[in-house]
Amino acid sequence: MTAAAPVHGTWKDVLAEGRLAQFVLICLAVWLHAADSLVTATIMPSVGADLGGYAYFGWATAGFLLGSVVAGASAGWLTGRTGLRRAFAFSAALYAAGCLMSAVAPDIWTFLAGRLVQGVGGGWLAGFASVAVGLLFPDRTLPKVYAAVTGLWGVATLVGPLMGGVFADAGHWRWAFGAFVIQGLAVALAALVLLPRGERGQGGGVPVRQLLLIAVGVSAIAGADLMGDFALTLLLVCVGLALLVLSVRVDARAPVRLLPRSTGDLTSVAGLGLATMFLMTAASMGFTVYGPAILQATRGYSALSAGYVVGIEAFAWTAFALAVSNLTGAWRGRMVRVGAASAALGVALFIWVMVDGPFWSLVLAAVLLGAGFGLSSAFMNQMVLAAVPEEERGLSGGAVNSVRLTGAAAGAAVAGAIANLNGFGEGLTQETARATATAVFGLATPVAALAILTAWRLTPRAAAQGV
């Protein structure tokens, strides 16, 4: 007997049976998490000037991402105990509270605390949105729903820098966070009205020890920002990275795991795939965190213009991901290798073009970096998910997000430490911005090169296993 062909849903199926409002709610939740980083990157030079926080640029991003890691890992646990409706509303309200803290912050420490709270709320929102998709939408509609989510990230690359740039150039950076307060509260109220009662995700436990090691590890790296001494900075960075490695080892033996058991095995498909994701993401964070400030200080760009240059990377990611989404077979491995090489080339190119290169070369470097992720990310995700045992499939899906967020947090923290060693924390001038660009991208280049090595080892192993 021939198996029936799978039924593919249409947009009418997606929005049928009263799902239109729920679909809009999920899109709004994804939008909040997607736009946040681009808005914040654009306005951080204004925040630093107002609150005296140039030394803490990396913390603003690392704190948000660290909160997202912890929240994302506990999303299933929370929905299993409180139900999707209350969990969704609570996370949106918490995100709004964090935005309010940053909006009214009288000092940099209150601002950073607000960023951490935003990260927790935003991480939960992203996690609960994924849970809601699985609970509320039939399987046949999922490709359409996930396509819409991908499209939202593309929208965020256009609108996020616009929001941040308009507020920053007008001298009202606090209003940008005020706008997100309103949006967060709107999502919280909508969740209470639109989501059904009683829907619960999968419960389970929370990998507390691993999350604690990750939190302390990233915090140690972030704390290196303040040492002002190369030896102490290097020591704290090494301690932080060692704790991240230890978290992988502890996780492999833990009863409640955050990662696939083979994550620490760099001869396995899952281990190589997750390592490549971590390295590529960490290497890219210098551009995200410090790009707008460097462009404003050295080239005289407005906050809006600098934000859009950084947004080019995210736009290229989305565009190239969509362009190669239908490739199959050996092309998947080729795209992983080409993607890792493209990202590394983009990072290396920033060393020479960030400050002095012509505008087209700056755009080229940003496109190369974004294209690297767009070409490779989806295929690496597929390889990791297909290579693990069936009982680890759900775990691996969450692990991909956790590893990327952890890599981003660690990369932002390391970039902050290197920037402050080059005088960035003492003030944003042409000299400190130029030195920061050389040092941050110079350090990130060998990290990106390591990602080429792991990607090159990953693809033949994936092919050999038929994944």
CORJO-V725314 format. One record per residue. N is the residue number from 1. RES is the residue in one letter. BURIAL is # if it has 24 or more other C-alpha atoms within 12 Angstrom, else .. Layout:
n/res/burial
N/RES/BURIAL
N/RES/BURIAL
//
This chain:
n/res/burial
1/M/.
2/T/.
3/A/.
4/A/.
5/A/.
6/P/.
7/V/.
8/H/.
9/G/.
10/T/.
11/W/.
12/K/.
13/D/.
14/V/#
15/L/.
16/A/.
17/E/.
18/G/.
19/R/#
20/L/.
21/A/.
22/Q/#
23/F/#
24/V/#
25/L/#
26/I/#
27/C/#
28/L/#
29/A/#
30/V/#
31/W/#
32/L/#
33/H/#
34/A/#
35/A/#
36/D/#
37/S/#
38/L/#
39/V/#
40/T/#
41/A/#
42/T/#
43/I/#
44/M/#
45/P/#
46/S/#
47/V/#
48/G/#
49/A/#
50/D/.
51/L/#
52/G/.
53/G/#
54/Y/#
55/A/#
56/Y/#
57/F/#
58/G/#
59/W/#
60/A/#
61/T/#
62/A/#
63/G/#
64/F/#
65/L/#
66/L/#
67/G/#
68/S/#
69/V/#
70/V/#
71/A/#
72/G/#
73/A/#
74/S/#
75/A/#
76/G/#
77/W/#
78/L/#
79/T/#
80/G/#
81/R/.
82/T/#
83/G/#
84/L/#
85/R/#
86/R/#
87/A/#
88/F/#
89/A/#
90/F/#
91/S/#
92/A/#
93/A/#
94/L/#
95/Y/#
96/A/#
97/A/#
98/G/#
99/C/#
100/L/#
101/M/#
102/S/#
103/A/#
104/V/#
105/A/#
106/P/.
107/D/.
108/I/#
109/W/#
110/T/.
111/F/#
112/L/#
113/A/#
114/G/#
115/R/#
116/L/#
117/V/#
118/Q/#
119/G/#
120/V/#
121/G/#
122/G/#
123/G/#
124/W/#
125/L/#
126/A/#
127/G/#
128/F/#
129/A/#
130/S/#
131/V/#
132/A/#
133/V/#
134/G/#
135/L/#
136/L/#
137/F/#
138/P/.
139/D/.
140/R/.
141/T/#
142/L/#
143/P/.
144/K/#
145/V/#
146/Y/#
147/A/.
148/A/#
149/V/#
150/T/#
151/G/#
152/L/#
153/W/#
154/G/#
155/V/#
156/A/#
157/T/#
158/L/#
159/V/#
160/G/#
161/P/#
162/L/#
163/M/#
164/G/#
165/G/#
166/V/#
167/F/#
168/A/#
169/D/#
170/A/.
171/G/.
172/H/#
173/W/#
174/R/#
175/W/#
176/A/#
177/F/#
178/G/#
179/A/#
180/F/#
181/V/#
182/I/#
183/Q/#
184/G/#
185/L/#
186/A/#
187/V/#
188/A/#
189/L/.
190/A/#
191/A/#
192/L/#
193/V/.
194/L/#
195/L/#
196/P/.
197/R/.
198/G/.
199/E/#
200/R/#
201/G/#
202/Q/#
203/G/.
204/G/.
205/G/.
206/V/#
207/P/#
208/V/#
209/R/#
210/Q/#
211/L/#
212/L/#
213/L/#
214/I/#
215/A/#
216/V/#
217/G/#
218/V/#
219/S/#
220/A/#
221/I/#
222/A/#
223/G/#
224/A/#
225/D/#
226/L/#
227/M/#
228/G/#
229/D/.
230/F/.
231/A/.
232/L/.
233/T/#
234/L/#
235/L/.
236/L/#
237/V/#
238/C/.
239/V/#
240/G/#
241/L/#
242/A/.
243/L/#
244/L/#
245/V/#
246/L/#
247/S/#
248/V/#
249/R/#
250/V/#
251/D/#
252/A/#
253/R/.
254/A/.
255/P/.
256/V/#
257/R/#
258/L/#
259/L/#
260/P/#
261/R/#
262/S/#
263/T/#
264/G/#
265/D/.
266/L/.
267/T/.
268/S/#
269/V/#
270/A/#
271/G/#
272/L/#
273/G/#
274/L/#
275/A/#
276/T/#
277/M/#
278/F/#
279/L/#
280/M/#
281/T/#
282/A/#
283/A/#
284/S/#
285/M/#
286/G/#
287/F/#
288/T/#
289/V/#
290/Y/#
291/G/#
292/P/#
293/A/#
294/I/#
295/L/#
296/Q/#
297/A/#
298/T/#
299/R/#
300/G/.
301/Y/#
302/S/#
303/A/#
304/L/#
305/S/#
306/A/#
307/G/#
308/Y/#
309/V/#
310/V/#
311/G/#
312/I/#
313/E/#
314/A/#
315/F/#
316/A/#
317/W/#
318/T/#
319/A/#
320/F/#
321/A/#
322/L/#
323/A/.
324/V/#
325/S/#
326/N/.
327/L/.
328/T/.
329/G/.
330/A/.
331/W/.
332/R/#
333/G/#
334/R/#
335/M/#
336/V/#
337/R/#
338/V/#
339/G/#
340/A/#
341/A/#
342/S/#
343/A/#
344/A/#
345/L/#
346/G/#
347/V/#
348/A/#
349/L/#
350/F/#
351/I/#
352/W/#
353/V/#
354/M/#
355/V/#
356/D/.
357/G/.
358/P/.
359/F/.
360/W/.
361/S/.
362/L/#
363/V/#
364/L/#
365/A/#
366/A/#
367/V/#
368/L/#
369/L/#
370/G/#
371/A/#
372/G/#
373/F/#
374/G/#
375/L/#
376/S/#
377/S/#
378/A/#
379/F/#
380/M/#
381/N/#
382/Q/#
383/M/#
384/V/#
385/L/#
386/A/#
387/A/#
388/V/#
389/P/.
390/E/.
391/E/.
392/E/#
393/R/#
394/G/#
395/L/#
396/S/#
397/G/#
398/G/#
399/A/#
400/V/#
401/N/#
402/S/#
403/V/#
404/R/#
405/L/#
406/T/#
407/G/#
408/A/#
409/A/#
410/A/#
411/G/#
412/A/#
413/A/#
414/V/#
415/A/#
416/G/#
417/A/#
418/I/#
419/A/#
420/N/#
421/L/#
422/N/#
423/G/#
424/F/#
425/G/#
426/E/#
427/G/#
428/L/#
429/T/#
430/Q/.
431/E/.
432/T/#
433/A/#
434/R/#
435/A/#
436/T/#
437/A/#
438/T/#
439/A/#
440/V/#
441/F/#
442/G/#
443/L/#
444/A/#
445/T/#
446/P/#
447/V/#
448/A/#
449/A/#
450/L/#
451/A/#
452/I/#
453/L/#
454/T/#
455/A/#
456/W/#
457/R/#
458/L/#
459/T/#
460/P/#
461/R/#
462/A/#
463/A/.
464/A/.
465/Q/.
466/G/.
467/V/#
//
